[in-house]
Amino acid sequence: MLSSVLHSDHAIMVNIQIIRVFTRMRQLLETHTEILRKLDQIQKKDLEQDRQILLIFEYLKQLEQVKQQQEDQANRRLIGFKREDEP
């Protein structure tokens, strides 16, 4: 903005160069919208895969807990009255 207020040849050249750079950036963004769209799709797919992987780990954790509970139940010490004729 300052370069457009100043009235020197150098300030005018800088202002023109800034406008050219912004124009070129806009053109690049317009020509690469397909690439940007695909990158967005890949990012969304990546997030969905991350959620699915976390869900798999959660299921594995639950399965391990159930297995541990079953093992603890099978290995627990039995209490109660024992008859002498039972081994």
N, C-alpha and C positions, 0 to 999 in steps of 0.2 A: 504494500500500500504506500509505503514511504517513497518508493522509487517512482510511482506515478505522480506524486506531488512535486518532487524535485524537477527542475527544468534543465538539467545538464544533459549533455549527449550521453554520458556514461549511465546516468540514471534511466534515460529512455531505453538504452540498449539492454540494461538489466531487466527493466519492466517487460520488454518484448520477449526476452529470453525466458522469463518466468512464465509468461502466457503461453509460449510455445511448449514449454515442458508440461504444463498442466493440460494443454490440448492433446499432446502426445500420450500422456497418461490416460486420459479419457478414451482416446482411440484404442489404446492397448486393452483397456478394460472391456470395451465394447466388443472387440474382436476375440477376446478370450472368455466370453461369457459361458461358452460350452465347457471349457476346461474348468472354470470356476464352479459350474453346476455339477460336473462330475466329481470334483473334489469334495463338494458338499455331500453328495450321495455316498462317497467312500467314507467320509467322516461319520455320517449317520449309521452306515452299515457297521463300521468299527465300534461305535457305541453300543449298538444292538448286540454284537458279538461279545463285547465285554460283559454286558448284562447276562447273557446266556452262560458264559464261562463262570461267572460268579454264582449263578444258579446251580450249575453242575457241582461246584465245590461245596455249596450249601447242602445239596442232596448227599454227596459223599460223606460230609461231616455227620449228617443225621444217620446215615447207614452205619457209620463207624460207632456212633453212640448206641444204636440199637444192638449191634453186635457185641459191644462191650457190656451192655446190660444183660444180654443173654448169657454171656460167659460168666459174669459175676453171679447170676442166678444159678447157673449150673455148678459153680465152684463154692457156693456158700456152705457154711457149716450147718448141718441139720440139727434142729433142736427138738426136744420133746421126749416122750417116754419111749424107751426101747425095751422090747421083750427079750428075754434071755434066749429064746429059741431062734431069734433072727440073728444073722451074722453082722 
